[in-house]
């Protein structure tokens, strides 16, 4: 298999968030949304370049030195953003290009994308939407080969009727991308250098381009405003709660229970409604948590009961009972 690299685009301001905080640092279940994207990519490769721009120093401070950073001083489009990473990349190999605002894509999704791309010039991640307004459309040709991606502002009425859209996730043959990316122009409605235009260049020169359609469209879409962030939180909670319940944990009312991703819970523990369990918490087996419990960085040993109480930075020993209405802090 060719050497695999990933470039994560995290330079945008995210104006629709109406925030001084860079969009990719907004919290999703206790972690910056960018953190999910980077860790999904890290399931496949340690060669990861993050393209930063707006709030670059803050992003680097928050995300740490595990990653390689490239600076996009002016935000001139996605093609321009990837170009800023070229001096960090090898001449050949396979390149994943990801958006820093798509935290619900998993390492499994990305692996499928890479596998499909093994023998073609590029693969585009797509979903189908009943209302695709605002998104780039996937134009397919014979044998369902992707011919081009047309941005909304540049699309004809016929192209606007296409329901399959681009989610900004790609796998490229890096040698071919190095050849065609510098040839981009900004002769379009937004005056930007579109990475999507590389797809059309590849097809015009006879290279095969495929699509990977994600069945559940909700996991492929980016987060552009706080309403979409709230929807992503709900989906992430669904994912976390489902995993725990399949591992032997009873969650009586998933809709009112908030659990962050790295929380660990033992079998036969019952989590009752309106409970909040935050990062760093480890709960043993056979416990009863809630209702209205709030745990943060807490260790709850086997058989304990925490009812309507707050526990932070503490250990609750085996078989203990806390509450109702108690506070336990270090």
Buried (B, 14 or more C-beta within 10 A) or exposed (E): EBEBBBBBBBBBEBEEBEEEBBBBBBEBBBBBBBBBBBBBBBEBBEBBBBBBBBBBEBBBEBBEEEBBBBEBEEBBBBBBBBBBBBEBBEEEBBBBBBBBBBBBBBEEBBEBBBEBBEEBBBBBBBBBBEEBEEBBBBBBEEEEBBBBBBBBEBBEEEBEEBBBBBBBBBBBBBBBBBBBBEEBEBEBEEEBBBBBBBBBBBBEEEBBBBBBBBEEBEBBBBBBBEEBBEBBBEBBBEBBBEEBBEEEBBBBBBEBBBBBBBBEBBEBBBBBBBBBBBBBBBBBBBBBBBBBBBBBBBBBBBBBBBBBBBBBEBBBEEEBEBBEEEEBEE
